[in-house]
Amino acid sequence: MNANFETIEKEKINFLHFPKTDVLQDRDDLNQRVSELKRALALGNLEHSKTKIFFEDSLSKKVVETTVWGVTDKMVILKKGSSIPINRIYRSF
């Protein structure tokens, strides 16, 4: 999956613009995303493990490797206060 995604540092995420539309449409993909984010949260909080998050801003597809500190109904909260809207995430693992 890395081939089409540009690697970005988590410190730069706060400077990105995110459209309101969801990058996923299929119900199975949406359910898988929720499951993967829950797993990423558990890994981040229990084992302090990093997760790769594949997402898209208004310009291009990106990937960040970071620790997930929190998940709300709309956002994934990363270390140092960065966040990514859940509707812009393709996968995380």
N, CA, C and O atoms as a GROMACS GRO file, in nm:
protein
  372
    1MET      N    1   0.082  -0.120   0.000
    1MET     CA    2   0.000   0.000   0.000
    1MET      C    3   0.086   0.126   0.000
    1MET      O    4   0.038   0.232  -0.039
    2ASN      N    5   0.210   0.117   0.042
    2ASN     CA    6   0.299   0.233   0.051
    2ASN      C    7   0.327   0.302  -0.082
    2ASN      O    8   0.361   0.420  -0.083
    3ALA      N    9   0.313   0.231  -0.193
    3ALA     CA   10   0.357   0.282  -0.323
    3ALA      C   11   0.296   0.416  -0.361
    3ALA      O   12   0.365   0.502  -0.416
    4ASN      N   13   0.169   0.437  -0.334
    4ASN     CA   14   0.102   0.560  -0.376
    4ASN      C   15   0.093   0.665  -0.266
    4ASN      O   16   0.028   0.768  -0.284
    5PHE      N   17   0.157   0.641  -0.153
    5PHE     CA   18   0.146   0.730  -0.038
    5PHE      C   19   0.279   0.795  -0.005
    5PHE      O   20   0.382   0.728   0.006
    6GLU      N   21   0.276   0.925   0.012
    6GLU     CA   22   0.394   1.004   0.048
    6GLU      C   23   0.411   1.001   0.201
    6GLU      O   24   0.315   1.024   0.274
    7THR      N   25   0.531   0.972   0.248
    7THR     CA   26   0.558   0.971   0.391
    7THR      C   27   0.564   1.114   0.443
    7THR      O   28   0.624   1.201   0.382
    8ILE      N   29   0.500   1.136   0.559
    8ILE     CA   30   0.497   1.269   0.620
    8ILE      C   31   0.528   1.255   0.769
    8ILE      O   32   0.496   1.153   0.830
    9GLU      N   33   0.590   1.357   0.825
    9GLU     CA   34   0.616   1.358   0.969
    9GLU      C   35   0.492   1.406   1.042
    9GLU      O   36   0.419   1.491   0.992
   10LYS      N   37   0.467   1.351   1.160
   10LYS     CA   38   0.344   1.385   1.235
   10LYS      C   39   0.338   1.533   1.270
   10LYS      O   40   0.229   1.588   1.286
   11GLU      N   41   0.452   1.599   1.284
   11GLU     CA   42   0.454   1.741   1.318
   11GLU      C   43   0.397   1.829   1.207
   11GLU      O   44   0.359   1.943   1.232
   12LYS      N   45   0.392   1.777   1.086
   12LYS     CA   46   0.341   1.855   0.972
   12LYS      C   47   0.191   1.836   0.950
   12LYS      O   48   0.132   1.908   0.869
   13ILE      N   49   0.130   1.743   1.020
   13ILE     CA   50  -0.012   1.711   0.997
   13ILE      C   51  -0.102   1.830   1.030
   13ILE      O   52  -0.201   1.852   0.960
   14ASN      N   53  -0.070   1.906   1.133
   14ASN     CA   54  -0.155   2.019   1.172
   14ASN      C   55  -0.161   2.128   1.064
   14ASN      O   56  -0.249   2.214   1.070
   15PHE      N   57  -0.071   2.125   0.968
   15PHE     CA   58  -0.069   2.225   0.862
   15PHE      C   59  -0.145   2.180   0.737
   15PHE      O   60  -0.152   2.255   0.639
   16LEU      N   61  -0.202   2.060   0.740
   16LEU     CA   62  -0.274   2.006   0.625
   16LEU      C   63  -0.421   2.048   0.628
   16LEU      O   64  -0.476   2.078   0.733
   17HIS      N   65  -0.482   2.049   0.511
   17HIS     CA   66  -0.625   2.077   0.499
   17HIS      C   67  -0.696   1.948   0.463
   17HIS      O   68  -0.655   1.876   0.372
   18PHE      N   69  -0.805   1.918   0.536
   18PHE     CA   70  -0.880   1.795   0.514
   18PHE      C   71  -1.022   1.824   0.468
   18PHE      O   72  -1.098   1.891   0.538
   19PRO      N   73  -1.059   1.775   0.349
   19PRO     CA   74  -1.198   1.788   0.303
   19PRO      C   75  -1.293   1.712   0.397
   19PRO      O   76  -1.250   1.628   0.475
   20LYS      N   77  -1.422   1.743   0.388
   20LYS     CA   78  -1.520   1.680   0.475
   20LYS      C   79  -1.569   1.544   0.424
   20LYS      O   80  -1.626   1.466   0.501
   21THR      N   81  -1.547   1.513   0.296
   21THR     CA   82  -1.593   1.387   0.240
   21THR      C   83  -1.512   1.270   0.291
   21THR      O   84  -1.396   1.285   0.330
   22ASP      N   85  -1.573   1.152   0.291
   22ASP     CA   86  -1.506   1.030   0.337
   22ASP      C   87  -1.431   0.968   0.220
   22ASP      O   88  -1.481   0.966   0.107
   23VAL      N   89  -1.311   0.916   0.247
   23VAL     CA   90  -1.232   0.851   0.143
   23VAL      C   91  -1.282   0.709   0.117
   23VAL      O   92  -1.250   0.650   0.014
   24LEU      N   93  -1.360   0.654   0.210
   24LEU     CA   94  -1.415   0.519   0.195
   24LEU      C   95  -1.566   0.525   0.176
   24LEU      O   96  -1.632   0.612   0.232
   25GLN      N   97  -1.619   0.433   0.098
   25GLN     CA   98  -1.763   0.428   0.075
   25GLN      C   99  -1.822   0.291   0.112
   25GLN      O  100  -1.937   0.283   0.156
   26ASP      N  101  -1.745   0.186   0.095
   26ASP     CA  102  -1.791   0.050   0.120
   26ASP      C  103  -1.807   0.024   0.269
   26ASP      O  104  -1.718   0.056   0.348
   27ARG      N  105  -1.919  -0.035   0.309
   27ARG     CA  106  -1.947  -0.061   0.450
   27ARG      C  107  -1.840  -0.150   0.514
   27ARG      O  108  -1.801  -0.127   0.628
   28ASP      N  109  -1.794  -0.251   0.443
   28ASP     CA  110  -1.690  -0.340   0.497
   28ASP      C  111  -1.560  -0.264   0.521
   28ASP      O  112  -1.493  -0.285   0.622
   29ASP      N  113  -1.525  -0.175   0.429
   29ASP     CA  114  -1.404  -0.094   0.446
   29ASP      C  115  -1.418   0.000   0.566
   29ASP      O  116  -1.323   0.020   0.641
   30LEU      N  117  -1.537   0.057   0.583
   30LEU     CA  118  -1.562   0.147   0.697
   30LEU      C  119  -1.549   0.070   0.829
   30LEU      O  120  -1.489   0.120   0.924
   31ASN      N  121  -1.605  -0.051   0.834
   31ASN     CA  122  -1.595  -0.132   0.955
   31ASN      C  123  -1.451  -0.174   0.984
   31ASN      O  124  -1.408  -0.176   1.099
   32GLN      N  125  -1.378  -0.208   0.877
   32GLN     CA  126  -1.238  -0.246   0.894
   32GLN      C  127  -1.157  -0.129   0.949
   32GLN      O  128  -1.071  -0.147   1.035
   33ARG      N  129  -1.184  -0.009   0.899
   33ARG     CA  130  -1.113   0.110   0.947
   33ARG      C  131  -1.134   0.129   1.097
   33ARG      O  132  -1.039   0.156   1.170
   34VAL      N  133  -1.258   0.116   1.143
   34VAL     CA  134  -1.287   0.130   1.286
   34VAL      C  135  -1.212   0.026   1.367
   34VAL      O  136  -1.153   0.059   1.470
   35SER      N  137  -1.212  -0.097   1.322
   35SER     CA  138  -1.140  -0.204   1.392
   35SER      C  139  -0.990  -0.177   1.398
   35SER      O  140  -0.927  -0.196   1.502
   36GLU      N  141  -0.935  -0.133   1.286
   36GLU     CA  142  -0.791  -0.104   1.282
   36GLU      C  143  -0.754   0.012   1.374
   36GLU      O  144  -0.650   0.010   1.439
   37LEU      N  145  -0.839   0.113   1.381
   37LEU     CA  146  -0.811   0.228   1.468
   37LEU      C  147  -0.821   0.190   1.615
   37LEU      O  148  -0.743   0.238   1.698
   38LYS      N  149  -0.916   0.103   1.648
   38LYS     CA  150  -0.925   0.055   1.787
   38LYS      C  151  -0.800  -0.023   1.825
   38LYS      O  152  -0.748  -0.009   1.936
   39ARG      N  153  -0.752  -0.105   1.733
   39ARG     CA  154  -0.629  -0.182   1.756
   39ARG      C  155  -0.509  -0.088   1.771
   39ARG      O  156  -0.425  -0.108   1.858
   40ALA      N  157  -0.501   0.013   1.686
   40ALA     CA  158  -0.392   0.110   1.692
   40ALA      C  159  -0.393   0.184   1.825
   40ALA      O  160  -0.287   0.210   1.883
   41LEU      N  161  -0.511   0.218   1.874
   41LEU     CA  162  -0.524   0.285   2.002
   41LEU      C  163  -0.474   0.195   2.116
   41LEU      O  164  -0.401   0.240   2.204
   42ALA      N  165  -0.515   0.069   2.113
   42ALA     CA  166  -0.471  -0.026   2.215
   42ALA      C  167  -0.319  -0.044   2.211
   42ALA      O  168  -0.253  -0.046   2.315
   43LEU      N  169  -0.264  -0.057   2.092
   43LEU     CA  170  -0.118  -0.072   2.080
   43LEU      C  171  -0.045   0.052   2.130
   43LEU      O  172   0.059   0.041   2.194
   44GLY      N  173  -0.100   0.168   2.100
   44GLY     CA  174  -0.037   0.293   2.143
   44GLY      C  175  -0.039   0.311   2.293
   44GLY      O  176   0.060   0.353   2.353
   45ASN      N  177  -0.152   0.281   2.354
   45ASN     CA  178  -0.167   0.304   2.498
   45ASN      C  179  -0.105   0.193   2.583
   45ASN      O  180  -0.050   0.222   2.689
   46LEU      N  181  -0.114   0.070   2.539
   46LEU     CA  182  -0.065  -0.041   2.620
   46LEU      C  183   0.081  -0.074   2.596
   46LEU      O  184   0.156  -0.104   2.689
   47GLU      N  185   0.122  -0.069   2.470
   47GLU     CA  186   0.258  -0.111   2.434
   47GLU      C  187   0.344   0.002   2.381
   47GLU      O  188   0.462  -0.018   2.352
   48HIS      N  189   0.287   0.121   2.367
   48HIS     CA  190   0.358   0.236   2.312
   48HIS      C  191   0.416   0.205   2.175
   48HIS      O  192   0.524   0.252   2.139
   49SER      N  193   0.342   0.126   2.098
   49SER     CA  194   0.383   0.087   1.964
   49SER      C  195   0.333   0.188   1.862
   49SER      O  196   0.228   0.249   1.878
   50LYS      N  197   0.412   0.204   1.756
   50LYS     CA  198   0.373   0.294   1.648
   50LYS      C  199   0.288   0.220   1.546
   50LYS      O  200   0.297   0.098   1.531
   51THR      N  201   0.205   0.296   1.477
   51THR     CA  202   0.115   0.246   1.375
   51THR      C  203   0.132   0.330   1.249
   51THR      O  204   0.155   0.451   1.258
   52LYS      N  205   0.121   0.267   1.134
   52LYS     CA  206   0.119   0.342   1.009
   52LYS      C  207  -0.025   0.377   0.978
   52LYS      O  208  -0.113   0.290   0.978
   53ILE      N  209  -0.050   0.505   0.952
   53ILE     CA  210  -0.183   0.552   0.916
   53ILE      C  211  -0.177   0.605   0.773
   53ILE      O  212  -0.101   0.697   0.742
   54PHE      N  213  -0.260   0.547   0.688
   54PHE     CA  214  -0.268   0.587   0.548
   54PHE      C  215  -0.390   0.677   0.532
   54PHE      O  216  -0.503   0.635   0.561
   55PHE      N  217  -0.369   0.800   0.487
   55PHE     CA  218  -0.477   0.897   0.481
   55PHE      C  219  -0.460   0.988   0.360
   55PHE      O  220  -0.361   0.981   0.288
   56GLU      N  221  -0.560   1.074   0.340
   56GLU     CA  222  -0.555   1.167   0.227
   56GLU      C  223  -0.600   1.305   0.272
   56GLU      O  224  -0.705   1.320   0.335
   57ASP      N  225  -0.519   1.406   0.240
   57ASP     CA  226  -0.558   1.545   0.267
   57ASP      C  227  -0.616   1.602   0.138
   57ASP      O  228  -0.654   1.525   0.049
   58SER      N  229  -0.621   1.733   0.126
   58SER     CA  230  -0.679   1.794   0.006
   58SER      C  231  -0.588   1.786  -0.116
   58SER      O  232  -0.632   1.812  -0.228
   59LEU      N  233  -0.461   1.750  -0.095
   59LEU     CA  234  -0.366   1.748  -0.206
   59LEU      C  235  -0.324   1.609  -0.251
   59LEU      O  236  -0.314   1.584  -0.371
   60SER      N  237  -0.300   1.517  -0.156
   60SER     CA  238  -0.247   1.387  -0.196
   60SER      C  239  -0.263   1.284  -0.085
   60SER      O  240  -0.305   1.315   0.027
   61LYS      N  241  -0.229   1.160  -0.119
   61LYS     CA  242  -0.230   1.051  -0.022
   61LYS      C  243  -0.100   1.052   0.056
   61LYS      O  244   0.007   1.074   0.000
   62LYS      N  245  -0.112   1.028   0.186
   62LYS     CA  246   0.004   1.035   0.274
   62LYS      C  247   0.002   0.920   0.373
   62LYS      O  248  -0.102   0.858   0.396
   63VAL      N  249   0.118   0.891   0.430
   63VAL     CA  250   0.129   0.792   0.537
   63VAL      C  251   0.217   0.848   0.646
   63VAL      O  252   0.318   0.914   0.620
   64VAL      N  253   0.177   0.823   0.772
   64VAL     CA  254   0.255   0.866   0.886
   64VAL      C  255   0.271   0.746   0.979
   64VAL      O  256   0.178   0.668   0.996
   65GLU      N  257   0.388   0.732   1.038
   65GLU     CA  258   0.411   0.629   1.138
   65GLU      C  259   0.421   0.698   1.273
   65GLU      O  260   0.512   0.776   1.297
   66THR      N  261   0.326   0.668   1.361
   66THR     CA  262   0.316   0.740   1.486
   66THR      C  263   0.240   0.658   1.589
   66THR      O  264   0.189   0.550   1.559
   67THR      N  265   0.234   0.708   1.710
   67THR     CA  266   0.158   0.646   1.818
   67THR      C  267   0.021   0.711   1.825
   67THR      O  268   0.010   0.834   1.829
   68VAL      N  269  -0.083   0.629   1.828
   68VAL     CA  270  -0.220   0.678   1.843
   68VAL      C  271  -0.248   0.692   1.992
   68VAL      O  272  -0.240   0.595   2.066
   69TRP      N  273  -0.283   0.813   2.034
   69TRP     CA  274  -0.311   0.839   2.176
   69TRP      C  275  -0.459   0.839   2.207
   69TRP      O  276  -0.498   0.815   2.321
   70GLY      N  277  -0.542   0.866   2.107
   70GLY     CA  278  -0.685   0.870   2.131
   70GLY      C  279  -0.764   0.859   2.002
   70GLY      O  280  -0.714   0.891   1.894
   71VAL      N  281  -0.888   0.813   2.016
   71VAL     CA  282  -0.979   0.805   1.902
   71VAL      C  283  -1.114   0.856   1.950
   71VAL      O  284  -1.172   0.802   2.045
   72THR      N  285  -1.166   0.960   1.884
   72THR     CA  286  -1.300   1.009   1.913
   72THR      C  287  -1.391   0.963   1.801
   72THR      O  288  -1.349   0.885   1.716
   73ASP      N  289  -1.514   1.008   1.800
   73ASP     CA  290  -1.604   0.968   1.692
   73ASP      C  291  -1.566   1.032   1.558
   73ASP      O  292  -1.612   0.986   1.453
   74LYS      N  293  -1.485   1.137   1.560
   74LYS     CA  294  -1.448   1.205   1.435
   74LYS      C  295  -1.297   1.218   1.410
   74LYS      O  296  -1.256   1.243   1.296
   75MET      N  297  -1.215   1.202   1.513
   75MET     CA  298  -1.072   1.229   1.499
   75MET      C  299  -0.986   1.118   1.560
   75MET      O  300  -1.026   1.049   1.654
   76VAL      N  301  -0.866   1.104   1.503
   76VAL     CA  302  -0.762   1.022   1.562
   76VAL      C  303  -0.659   1.119   1.618
   76VAL      O  304  -0.606   1.204   1.546
   77ILE      N  305  -0.632   1.107   1.747
   77ILE     CA  306  -0.540   1.199   1.814
   77ILE      C  307  -0.403   1.132   1.825
   77ILE      O  308  -0.390   1.019   1.873
   78LEU      N  309  -0.302   1.205   1.778
   78LEU     CA  310  -0.166   1.154   1.776
   78LEU      C  311  -0.082   1.224   1.882
   78LEU      O  312  -0.125   1.320   1.945
   79LYS      N  313   0.036   1.173   1.900
   79LYS     CA  314   0.131   1.234   1.992
   79LYS      C  315   0.157   1.380   1.954
   79LYS      O  316   0.156   1.415   1.836
   80LYS      N  317   0.179   1.463   2.053
   80LYS     CA  318   0.209   1.605   2.036
   80LYS      C  319   0.092   1.685   1.980
   80LYS      O  320   0.112   1.789   1.918
   81GLY      N  321  -0.030   1.637   2.003
   81GLY     CA  322  -0.148   1.715   1.969
   81GLY      C  323  -0.193   1.715   1.824
   81GLY      O  324  -0.289   1.784   1.791
   82SER      N  325  -0.128   1.642   1.739
   82SER     CA  326  -0.173   1.632   1.600
   82SER      C  327  -0.297   1.545   1.593
   82SER      O  328  -0.318   1.459   1.679
   83SER      N  329  -0.378   1.567   1.491
   83SER     CA  330  -0.497   1.483   1.474
   83SER      C  331  -0.531   1.471   1.326
   83SER      O  332  -0.500   1.559   1.245
   84ILE      N  333  -0.598   1.360   1.293
   84ILE     CA  334  -0.641   1.332   1.156
   84ILE      C  335  -0.789   1.298   1.162
   84ILE      O  336  -0.830   1.215   1.244
   85PRO      N  337  -0.871   1.359   1.076
   85PRO     CA  338  -1.013   1.321   1.072
   85PRO      C  339  -1.026   1.174   1.029
   85PRO      O  340  -0.962   1.131   0.933
   86ILE      N  341  -1.109   1.100   1.099
   86ILE     CA  342  -1.126   0.957   1.068
   86ILE      C  343  -1.176   0.938   0.926
   86ILE      O  344  -1.137   0.842   0.860
   87ASN      N  345  -1.261   1.028   0.879
   87ASN     CA  346  -1.317   1.011   0.744
   87ASN      C  347  -1.213   1.028   0.633
   87ASN      O  348  -1.244   1.005   0.516
   88ARG      N  349  -1.091   1.067   0.667
   88ARG     CA  350  -0.985   1.083   0.567
   88ARG      C  351  -0.883   0.969   0.574
   88ARG      O  352  -0.782   0.972   0.502
   89ILE      N  353  -0.908   0.870   0.659
   89ILE     CA  354  -0.814   0.758   0.678
   89ILE      C  355  -0.859   0.638   0.595
   89ILE      O  356  -0.976   0.600   0.597
   90TYR      N  357  -0.762   0.580   0.523
   90TYR     CA  358  -0.788   0.458   0.447
   90TYR      C  359  -0.767   0.334   0.534
   90TYR      O  360  -0.855   0.249   0.546
   91ARG      N  361  -0.648   0.326   0.594
   91ARG     CA  362  -0.609   0.209   0.672
   91ARG      C  363  -0.513   0.250   0.781
   91ARG      O  364  -0.454   0.358   0.778
   92SER      N  365  -0.500   0.161   0.878
   92SER     CA  366  -0.395   0.177   0.978
   92SER      C  367  -0.350   0.039   1.021
   92SER      O  368  -0.433  -0.050   1.045
   93PHE      N  369  -0.220   0.020   1.031
   93PHE     CA  370  -0.165  -0.106   1.080
   93PHE      C  371  -0.021  -0.089   1.117
   93PHE      O  372   0.043  -0.184   1.161
   0.00000   0.00000   0.00000
